[in-house]
């Protein structure tokens, strides 16, 4: 058996990347449920809001650990610039860059929650809906740059964690009766505070 300490930073980066995928998927699902039109679920709004906030902060923490732990990786030896700047690194450049952009987008939109009083609630909701785009970009990153992407266990975790949010997001965009596509776009219904 190999010595895990030799690969500690790489293992930490992999684990925190998977954690970010699971936590972000759960956060998006909680946000979609919170802003959805199902009365039974909307009654749980304060609980969902607290869960959504905790999962969002956990996601941002996992993303930070995911990037920072790569600095100690003995195989890639990335610089700070290669971790922070899209298209600066040589490892699966496009997929890694998509992940960097997704991380910045999730951080900006997630943390904007704390400035929504200054931004204005309606404006904040309309901008926060783009969280789904950055979450999807994070999924693309994990499938394209992740070393575990082709493994059965990673694909299983990905489907189980992201699948429900993907289905609900797709449902929200399907034309149905009076609610044409885009009326309750992605991350926030007309009355809820959104995800």
C-alpha positions, 0 to 999 in steps of 0.5 A, a space after each residue: 500500500 502506498 503512503 497516503 501522506 505523499 499524496 495528502 494534498 491531492 487527496 484533500 483536493 479530490 475530497 473537497 472537490 467532491 464535497 463542493 459538488 455535493 454541497 452545491 447541488 444540495 444548496 441549489 436544490 434547497 434554493 429551488 424548493 424554497 422558491 418553488 410554488 409548492 405550498 407545503 414546501 414554501 411553509 418551510 421557507 425559513 428552515 429551507 433558507 437556513 439550510 440553503 445558506 449553510 450549504 452555500 457557505 459549506 460549498 464556498 469553504 470546500 471550493 477554497 480548500 479544493 483550490 488551496 490544497 492544490 498548492 501542495 500537490 507534488 504532481 501538478 506543482 501549480 502556482 498561485 496564478 494557475 489556481 486563481 486565473 482561468 487559462 493560466 494552467 496547463 492541466 486540462 486547461 478548458 475544464 480547469 478554467 471553467 471550474 475557476 470561473 464557476 468558483 468565482 461566480 458561486 462566490 460572488 452570487 452566494 455572498 451577494 446575499 449579505 448585500 441584498 439590502 443595498 442591491 435591492 431584493 428584486 434586483 438581487 433575486 434576478 441576479 442570483 438566478 444565475 447561480 444555476 449557470 455557475 453550478 452547472 459549470 462546476 459540474 462540467 469542471 468536475 466531469 472534465 477535469 476531475 481525475 475520478 470522473 470516469 469512476 463508477 463511484 464518482 458518477 454515482 455520487 454526481 447523479 445522486 447529488 446533482 440529479 434531483 436539482 437538475 430535474 427540478 431545474 429542468 421542470 422549472 423551464 418546461 412550458 406548463 399551463 399559465 407559467 410559461 418558461 422563464 416566469 420562475 426562472 432557475 433560482 427564484 420564484 416571483 414571490 420567494 427570496 430565491 436560492 
